[in-house]
């Protein structure tokens, strides 16, 4: 028994049985410990951004943390962008980052770095196991931190000699679950009074408030009080589709958001933040709410959101109401040229019930909700922190968490190239994922943003930085090289046929949708 064995045992004892990994020499004793534990599922990512993004997708769907295994500071650095997204999503993750043996640090070997400084911006908890007899305690602390609601990132730095040195495994049992505080009753009454005041009110929700049961309650509260119910712009997981309330998100585009809240007099936040612009734009405000709009939060951090929503429903009085549930609808299928709208409508027709949609379509998929409110019920996962390169890994992790559910990825072509290696993991693990590449051959969002910030129209140099041509990306060839079957669609009819077939089969499949 060594420190690495204790780490592995402690993870398993606390129901952390998936490890997304890209290890190196300093982590070999932990690799050997994992090898001795067949209960642990080890999933290789060929780039650390795949590892951390998959851990995010897994956590969102499993409602529990996975472990990651990263090689020293540079390995962590490669995965930071998707840890940033995971932090914004409220996803619980336990990172294991290897480091040199403690006595080797003084020699400043080539891979030596300040891991603490790299980890701190994306970690709620940061610890360092410097000896084998501290590994168990540090691992338990990391697990406890990751489980804090709504979900946190814990990073444990494991020195090589702490992993390989002998130690006694003195377990004190599983880590106790996090205890949530009861929401303040006076605040619940305050929110109820505000909702009944007759003022124009919007309820903005996120997190567990966007699960089916809580959405039903919130829709009934909105119906009883005349309030509008919305989700914040970016959410870790949202349950939607036929048989569930139809809820829109706060618009991404600044002017659309300003128009949406122009006459709003008060906003009730449920786990959400008051809407602000994703970026600053010349001549545009940073805050989307009118200056006179009052903001009230239903729950504080660490409070039981589900219980607070139930209490608010009782205070408002909704027992006589039924939630307004969306009906199953299939918009008329368009023909001819393939467009983002045609893709969304095809999904409304062919997406199976209980699917998981992972969205990193960026600008191409902004109207996805409009055509799919009446699609089969599904979970919707999206880019939460704005760091592109999440879509393919997110779907990978979600599929490992829910192997019996079809996963559909809406992926912009430019951001897909950041973590294209995730396709290889999907092939190796035989994951049931359909990837739709929105192939517009350019960073379309940046063309628009160049205009939005007042920088004018793109010239030759700008186009060379914003367009993905000369040569064009061939996603069918890229997928094939990773072991994923793929086909290209250039018409709405051709895409619908490919999607229908892909949704009926098992295993990974990619559709390059040329728009």
C-alpha positions in Angstrom: 0.0 0.0 0.0 1.4 3.4 -1.0 0.1 6.9 -1.3 -1.2 6.4 -4.8 -3.3 3.4 -3.6 -4.7 5.4 -0.7 -5.7 8.2 -3.2 -7.4 5.7 -5.5 -9.2 3.9 -2.6 -10.4 7.2 -1.1 -11.9 8.2 -4.5 -13.7 4.9 -4.9 -14.9 5.0 -1.3 -16.7 8.2 -2.2 -18.3 7.1 -5.4 -15.8 8.7 -7.7 -15.3 5.9 -10.1 -14.4 7.7 -13.4 -11.0 9.2 -14.1 -10.4 11.3 -17.2 -6.6 11.2 -17.7 -3.6 12.3 -19.7 -0.7 11.2 -17.4 3.1 11.5 -17.6 6.1 10.1 -15.8 5.4 11.8 -12.4 2.0 10.2 -12.3 3.1 6.6 -13.1 2.5 5.3 -9.5 -1.0 6.6 -9.5 -1.5 5.0 -13.0 -0.3 1.7 -11.4 -2.7 2.1 -8.5 -5.6 2.7 -10.9 -4.5 -0.4 -12.7 -5.1 -2.4 -9.5 -8.7 -1.1 -9.2 -11.0 -2.5 -11.9 -13.9 -0.5 -10.4 -12.3 2.7 -11.7 -13.1 3.5 -15.3 -10.1 5.3 -16.8 -10.7 7.4 -20.0 -7.8 8.7 -22.0 -8.0 12.1 -23.6 -5.3 13.0 -26.1 -5.2 16.6 -24.9 -5.8 18.0 -21.5 -8.7 20.2 -22.7 -10.5 17.0 -23.6 -9.8 15.6 -20.2 -11.2 18.6 -18.3 -14.1 19.3 -20.6 -15.2 15.6 -20.4 -15.1 15.8 -16.6 -17.3 18.9 -16.9 -19.9 17.0 -19.1 -19.8 14.0 -16.8 -20.4 16.1 -13.7 -23.3 17.9 -15.3 -25.2 14.7 -16.1 -24.1 12.4 -13.3 -24.6 15.1 -10.6 -21.3 13.9 -9.0 -17.6 14.5 -9.6 -15.2 12.6 -11.7 -11.4 12.8 -11.2 -9.0 14.1 -13.7 -5.3 13.2 -13.9 -3.0 15.8 -15.3 0.7 15.9 -15.9 2.5 18.7 -13.9 1.9 22.4 -14.5 1.9 22.4 -18.3 -0.7 19.6 -18.4 -2.9 21.6 -16.0 -2.3 24.7 -18.1 -3.5 22.9 -21.2 -6.8 22.0 -19.4 -7.5 25.4 -17.8 -9.9 26.8 -20.4 -12.4 24.0 -19.8 -11.9 24.1 -16.1 -12.9 27.8 -16.4 -16.1 26.7 -18.2 -16.7 24.0 -15.5 -16.4 26.5 -12.7 -19.0 28.7 -14.4 -21.3 25.7 -14.8 -21.0 24.8 -11.1 -19.6 21.3 -12.0 -17.9 19.3 -9.3 -14.4 18.0 -10.3 -11.5 16.6 -8.4 -8.3 17.4 -10.3 -5.2 15.3 -9.5 -2.1 17.1 -10.8 1.2 15.3 -10.5 4.3 17.1 -9.4 8.0 16.2 -9.1 9.2 14.4 -6.0 9.6 16.9 -3.2 13.4 16.5 -3.1 13.7 17.0 -6.9 12.0 20.5 -7.0 15.2 22.3 -5.8 16.9 21.3 -9.1 14.4 23.2 -11.3 14.0 20.4 -13.9 12.5 21.5 -17.2 8.9 20.7 -16.3 9.0 22.4 -12.9 6.5 25.3 -12.6 4.3 27.2 -10.1 1.4 24.8 -10.2 -0.4 26.6 -7.3 -0.6 29.9 -9.3 -1.9 28.1 -12.4 -4.5 26.2 -10.4 -5.8 29.0 -8.1 -8.0 30.9 -10.6 -10.0 27.8 -11.5 -10.0 26.0 -8.1 -12.3 26.6 -5.2 -10.0 24.4 -3.1 -6.3 23.8 -3.6 -4.1 21.3 -1.7 -0.7 19.6 -1.9 0.1 16.1 -0.8 3.8 16.2 0.1 4.0 12.8 1.8 2.1 9.5 1.7 0.6 9.9 5.1 -1.1 13.1 4.1 -2.7 11.8 0.9 -5.9 10.3 2.5 -6.7 13.5 4.5 -6.0 15.8 1.5 -8.1 13.6 -0.8 -11.0 13.7 1.6 -10.8 17.5 1.9 -10.8 17.8 -1.9 -13.9 15.6 -2.3 -15.7 17.5 0.4 -14.9 20.8 -1.4 -16.0 19.5 -4.8 -19.3 18.5 -3.3 -20.2 21.9 -2.0 -23.3 23.2 -3.9 -23.7 24.0 -6.6 -20.5 22.2 -7.4 -16.9 23.2 -7.0 -13.5 22.4 -8.5 -10.9 20.9 -6.1 -7.2 20.5 -7.2 -4.9 18.2 -5.4 -1.2 18.4 -6.3 0.3 14.9 -5.8 4.1 14.8 -5.4 5.7 11.7 -7.0 7.3 10.6 -3.8 4.0 11.0 -1.9 2.5 8.6 -4.5 5.2 5.9 -4.4 6.1 5.9 -0.6 4.5 3.2 1.6 1.7 4.2 3.9 -1.1 2.8 6.0 -4.6 3.3 4.7 -6.5 4.5 7.8 -10.0 5.2 6.3 -12.6 7.0 8.4 -15.4 6.2 6.0 -17.0 8.1 3.2 -16.9 11.9 3.3 -20.3 13.2 4.7 -22.5 14.9 2.2 -22.6 18.7 2.1 -25.4 20.2 4.3 -27.4 23.0 2.8 -28.9 25.8 4.9 -32.6 26.5 4.8 -33.5 29.6 2.8 -34.4 32.6 5.0 -38.2 32.6 5.5 -38.4 36.3 5.6 -36.6 36.5 2.2 -39.1 34.0 0.7 -42.0 36.2 2.0 -40.3 39.3 0.5 -40.0 37.7 -2.9 -43.6 36.6 -2.7 -44.8 40.1 -1.9 -42.7 41.5 -4.8 -44.3 39.0 -7.2 -47.7 40.0 -6.1 -47.0 43.8 -6.2 -48.3 44.2 -9.8 -44.9 45.4 -11.0 -43.5 44.1 -14.3 -41.4 41.2 -13.1 -39.0 38.7 -14.6 -37.8 35.6 -12.8 -34.3 34.6 -14.0 -33.2 31.1 -12.9 -30.3 28.7 -13.4 -28.7 25.6 -11.8 -31.1 23.1 -10.2 -34.0 25.6 -10.8 -33.9 24.5 -14.5 -34.7 20.8 -13.7 -38.1 19.6 -14.7 -39.8 19.6 -11.2 -38.5 23.1 -10.3 -39.4 24.5 -13.7 -43.0 23.2 -13.2 -43.2 25.0 -9.9 -41.6 28.2 -11.2 -44.0 28.2 -14.2 -47.0 28.0 -11.9 -45.5 30.8 -9.8 -45.1 32.9 -12.9 -48.7 32.1 -14.1 -50.1 33.0 -10.7 -48.3 36.4 -10.5 -48.1 37.5 -14.1 -44.3 37.3 -14.0 -42.1 36.2 -16.9 -39.8 33.2 -16.4 -36.4 33.1 -18.1 -33.2 31.2 -17.8 -30.0 33.1 -17.5 -28.0 33.3 -20.8 -25.5 30.5 -20.1 -26.5 27.4 -18.0 -24.8 24.2 -17.1 -27.9 22.0 -17.7 -31.5 22.8 -18.6 -34.4 20.3 -19.1 -36.7 21.3 -21.9 -38.8 20.1 -24.8 -42.4 18.7 -25.0 -44.1 18.1 -21.7 -42.0 20.8 -20.0 -42.5 24.5 -19.6 -41.1 26.5 -22.6 -38.5 28.8 -21.2 -36.3 31.2 -23.1 -32.8 32.4 -22.2 -31.6 35.9 -21.7 -30.5 37.0 -25.2 -26.8 37.1 -25.9 -26.9 40.0 -28.3 -26.7 43.3 -26.4 -29.5 45.2 -28.1 -31.9 42.2 -27.9 -31.2 41.9 -24.2 -31.8 45.6 -23.6 -35.0 45.4 -25.5 -36.1 42.3 -23.6 -35.7 44.1 -20.2 -36.7 47.7 -21.3 -39.9 47.8 -19.3 -38.9 45.4 -16.5 -39.4 46.9 -13.1 -38.0 44.1 -10.9 -36.1 40.9 -11.4 -36.1 37.9 -9.1 -32.8 35.9 -9.3 -32.8 32.2 -8.4 -29.2 31.1 -8.4 -28.6 33.4 -11.4 -26.7 36.7 -11.8 -28.2 39.9 -13.0 -27.6 40.0 -16.8 -24.6 41.9 -18.1 -23.0 42.1 -21.5 -20.7 39.3 -22.5 -18.2 42.0 -23.6 -18.1 45.8 -23.4 -19.2 47.6 -26.6 -18.6 51.3 -27.4 -21.8 53.3 -26.6 -23.6 50.3 -25.0 -24.2 49.8 -21.3 -22.6 46.9 -19.4 -25.8 46.1 -17.4 -28.9 44.9 -19.3 -31.4 46.0 -16.7 -32.8 49.5 -16.5 -31.3 51.6 -13.8 -34.6 51.8 -12.0 -35.1 48.0 -12.0 -34.9 46.4 -8.5 -33.2 43.1 -8.0 -34.1 40.5 -5.4 -32.3 37.2 -4.8 -34.3 34.2 -3.5 -31.4 32.1 -2.3 -28.0 32.9 -1.0 -24.9 30.7 -1.7 -25.1 27.5 0.4 -28.9 27.6 0.8 -31.3 24.9 -0.4 -32.6 26.2 -3.8 -35.1 23.4 -4.3 -36.7 23.9 -0.8 -36.7 27.7 -1.4 -38.6 27.3 -4.7 -41.1 25.0 -3.0 -41.6 27.4 -0.1 -42.1 30.3 -2.6 -44.8 28.3 -4.4 -46.6 27.7 -1.1 -46.3 31.4 -0.1 -47.6 32.6 -3.5 -50.4 30.0 -3.6 -50.2 27.8 -6.7 -51.8 24.5 -5.6 -54.8 25.2 -7.9 -52.6 25.7 -11.0 -51.1 23.4 -13.5 -47.8 24.1 -15.2 -48.1 25.3 -18.8 -46.3 22.5 -20.6 -45.1 22.6 -24.2 -46.8 20.4 -26.8 -45.0 18.1 -29.2 -44.5 20.0 -32.4 -42.7 19.3 -35.6 -42.3 22.5 -37.7 -42.6 22.1 -41.5 -39.3 20.8 -42.9 -37.7 23.3 -45.3 -35.9 22.2 -48.4 -33.0 23.4 -50.5 -30.2 25.3 -49.0 -28.9 24.0 -45.6 -29.2 26.7 -42.9 -29.0 26.7 -39.1 -32.8 27.0 -38.9 -33.1 23.9 -41.1 -30.8 22.0 -38.8 -32.9 23.0 -35.7 -36.1 21.9 -37.4 -34.6 18.6 -38.4 -33.6 18.1 -34.8 -37.2 18.9 -33.7 -38.3 16.0 -36.0 -35.7 13.4 -35.4 -34.0 13.9 -32.0 -35.0 10.9 -29.8 -36.7 11.3 -26.4 -34.4 11.8 -23.4 -31.5 12.9 -25.6 -28.7 15.2 -24.3 -27.8 18.2 -26.5 -24.4 19.7 -26.0 -24.3 23.1 -27.6 -21.2 24.9 -28.8 -22.7 26.1 -32.1 -21.7 29.7 -31.1 -23.4 32.2 -33.4 -25.0 29.5 -35.7 -27.2 28.0 -33.1 -28.6 31.1 -31.3 -32.1 30.4 -32.7 -32.1 26.7 -31.7 -34.7 27.2 -28.9 -37.3 28.7 -31.2 -37.7 25.6 -33.3 -37.2 23.0 -30.5 -39.5 24.0 -27.7 -41.8 21.2 -28.9 -39.0 18.7 -29.6 -38.9 15.4 -27.6 -37.9 16.1 -24.0 -34.1 16.5 -23.6 -31.4 17.9 -21.5 -29.6 21.0 -22.9 -25.9 21.6 -21.9 -24.1 24.7 -23.2 -20.9 26.6 -23.1 -20.9 28.4 -19.8 -17.7 30.4 -19.5 -17.1 31.5 -23.1 -13.9 29.6 -23.5 -14.4 27.8 -26.8 -13.3 24.2 -27.3 -15.8 22.6 -24.9 -18.5 21.0 -27.2 -16.8 17.8 -28.2 -15.3 17.0 -24.8 -18.6 18.0 -23.0 -20.5 15.4 -25.1 -17.9 12.8 -24.4 -18.3 13.2 -20.6 -22.1 13.4 -20.8 -22.2 10.1 -22.8 -20.0 8.3 -20.3 -22.3 9.5 -17.5 -25.4 8.4 -19.4 -24.5 5.5 -21.7 -28.1 4.7 -22.5 -29.0 8.1 -23.8 -28.3 9.6 -27.2 -26.0 12.6 -27.1 -26.1 15.2 -29.9 -23.4 17.8 -30.2 -24.0 21.1 -31.9 -20.4 22.2 -32.8 -19.1 25.2 -34.6 -16.3 24.3 -36.9 -13.7 26.8 -35.7 -14.1 26.0 -32.0 -14.3 22.3 -32.7 -10.7 22.3 -33.9 -9.6 23.3 -30.3 -10.4 19.8 -29.0 -10.9 17.7 -32.1 -9.1 14.9 -30.3 -12.3 14.2 -28.3 -13.6 12.3 -31.4 -10.8 9.7 -30.9 -12.0 9.2 -27.3 -15.6 8.8 -28.5 -14.5 6.1 -31.0 -12.3 4.3 -28.4 -15.1 4.3 -25.8 -17.8 3.5 -28.4 -19.9 6.4 -27.2 -23.4 7.0 -28.6 -22.7 10.6 -29.8 -23.9 12.3 -33.0 -21.8 15.3 -33.8 -23.2 18.1 -36.0 -20.5 20.4 -37.4 -21.8 23.8 -38.4 -19.3 24.3 -41.2 -19.4 27.9 -42.2 -15.7 28.0 -42.9 -15.1 31.0 -40.7 -15.2 32.5 -37.2 -18.6 34.0 -38.0 -19.1 35.4 -34.5 -15.9 37.5 -34.8 -16.9 38.9 -38.2 -20.0 40.3 -36.4 -18.0 41.4 -33.3 -15.6 43.4 -35.5 -18.6 45.4 -36.6 -20.2 45.5 -33.1 -17.2 47.1 -31.5 -17.0 49.7 -34.2 -13.7 48.4 -35.8 -15.2 48.4 -39.3 -15.2 45.8 -42.1 -12.5 43.2 -42.3 -9.6 43.7 -44.7 -7.2 41.2 -46.0 -5.2 40.7 -42.8 -8.4 40.6 -40.7 -10.0 38.0 -43.0 -6.8 35.8 -42.8 -7.4 35.7 -39.0 -11.2 35.2 -39.1 -11.7 32.8 -42.1 -11.1 29.0 -42.1 -10.4 28.6 -45.8 -7.3 28.1 -48.0 -7.4 25.2 -47.2 -10.9 24.4 -46.1 -11.3 22.0 -43.2 -12.5 18.6 -44.2 -14.4 17.3 -41.2 -15.3 14.0 -42.8 -11.6 13.2 -43.2 -10.8 14.5 -39.8 -13.4 12.3 -38.2 -12.4 9.3 -40.2 -8.8 9.8 -39.1 -10.0 9.6 -35.5 -12.1 6.5 -36.1 -15.5 8.1 -36.3 -17.8 7.4 -39.3 -18.8 10.7 -41.0 -20.8 12.2 -43.9 -21.3 15.6 -45.4 -24.6 17.4 -46.0 -25.1 20.4 -48.2 -28.9 20.5 -48.4 -31.7 20.5 -45.9 -33.1 17.3 -47.3 -29.7 15.6 -47.2 -29.0 16.7 -43.6 -32.5 15.5 -42.4 -31.9 12.0 -43.9 -28.4 11.7 -42.3 -29.7 12.9 -38.9 -32.6 10.5 -39.0 -30.3 7.6 -39.7 -27.7 8.7 -37.2 -30.3 8.9 -34.4 -31.5 5.3 -35.0 -28.0 3.8 -34.9 -25.6 3.3 -32.0 -22.0 4.6 -31.7 -20.3 7.9 -32.7 -21.2 9.5 -36.0 -20.4 13.0 -37.4 -22.3 15.1 -39.9 -20.5 18.0 -41.5 -23.3 20.4 -42.2 -22.1 22.9 -44.8 -23.9 26.1 -44.2 
